[in-house]
Amino acid sequence: MNILMDTHIAVWALTDDKRLKAKARDILLDPVNHLYYSALSVFEVDLKSKSRHNNLAFTAEDFTDMCRKAGYHLSPLTDAHITGANHLTWTGAGREHHDPFDRILLAQAIAENMHLMTGDTAISGFKQNCVILV
């Protein structure tokens, strides 16, 4: 299975964070799965690493290097991923999830025939069968 990791999943996996649940670890460690990180995640890490309200201890360059060393594949970002985010249909309860990073990652997973692994329950309101909620 091809899995696009949400940014927080990739960060947690790379840093062996205790917030990464056993189900996620099992999926990530299964050798039949191909793990991808998005170029958008590199940008998100860059923004967060420069924010004084975040505790990321590494740069975007470090993140990219760690992903490569872990054997993760880069999934480039295209205009189709960005425009696809505008076509997601919200069917969940409550307010629509508007986080642009999450919307683009979901659209990227759909366009590239991948599963998006995330711990963000709000994403499930888009009712896409490609979401792996861990």
N, C-alpha and C positions, 0 to 999 in steps of 0.2 A: 504494500500500500504506500502511496506517496503522501507524505504528511508535511504540510506547511505549519510550522510552529508559530503561534502568536509570540510576540516579542517577549512577554514575561515568561512563557514556557521555555524559550531558548535560553534566556538569562538564568532561570532557575536550574535548568539542566546543566548548563556550563559551570555553575557555581555550586552545584550539589546542594541547593537550597532545600530546607526541610518542608517548605510549602509545596514542593512538587510531590503530588500524591503517588501512592504505589501503583495505581492504575496507569498513570502517565509514564512512570519509570518503566513499567513492563512493556508498554507500547514502544517507547523510545529505544529500549534495549533489544527489542526483537529484530534479529538480523534480516528478516524479510522486508522490513519497512525501510523506505528511503526518506531521509529527513532533510527538509529544506528550511532555510531562513530567507526572509524577503529583504530585498534592498531597502524597502521601507523600514524594516526593523533596524537597519544600520542607522538610518536617519533618526528614528525615534530614540535609539540609544545615545546618539550624538546630542540630541536636545536634552535628554534627561541627565546625561553626564555633566552638562554645563549648568544645570539648574542647581541652585543652592538648597532647594527643598528636596533633593533626591540624594540617595546614598549609594549610587552606583560608583564602584571603585575602579572603573576602567573606562577607556575611551571607545569611540566607535571603531577605531583602528584595532584596538585590543579585542573588541567583540568579534570583528571579522576574522582576525587571526585565530581566536579561540574556536570559532565555528568551523573554520577550515581544518584545524587540528583535530577536532572532534569528528570529522568526516561528514559534516553537514554540507549540503549543496546550496549554492546561491540561486535564488529565483529572482531574476531581474524584474524590475517594475516596468510596465508598459502603459501607454495611454488607454488601452482597453481595460486594464485593471482599474484605473482611476474613473473612467466613464462608467464602468460597470457598477461601481459603488453607488452611482446615482439611480440605478435601476433596481436596487434591492427593495423588496416589498416587506414592510413591517406587518406582522400578523400577531405580534405578542400583546400581552396585556400592558397597560400603563403607557408611559411616554416612550416614544421611539428612541432607539439607541443611535445617537448622532456622532459618536466618536469617529473622526475621520480615519484614524489609523485602523481601527477595528473594521470599519466598513470596507476600506480598500483591501485589507488582508483577506476578508471574506470573499470579495469580488475576485481577487487574485486566485484564491483556492478554487473557486467555481470555474474560472476561465482556464485554469491549468489542469483541471480534473484531479485536484488534490483534496485531501481532507484537512480542514483547519483544526488544529488542536489548541484548545484554549481553556482557561479556567473562568472566563468571563461569562457568567450565566445570562447576561443581557443579550449576548449575540444569538442565543437560541430563539429569541423573538422573531428572527428573520425566517425561521422554519426551513432551514436548508439542511438536507440530509447529509451534507458533507462535513458538518460540525462534529468534532469529537470533544465533548464536554468532560473535562477531568477535574 
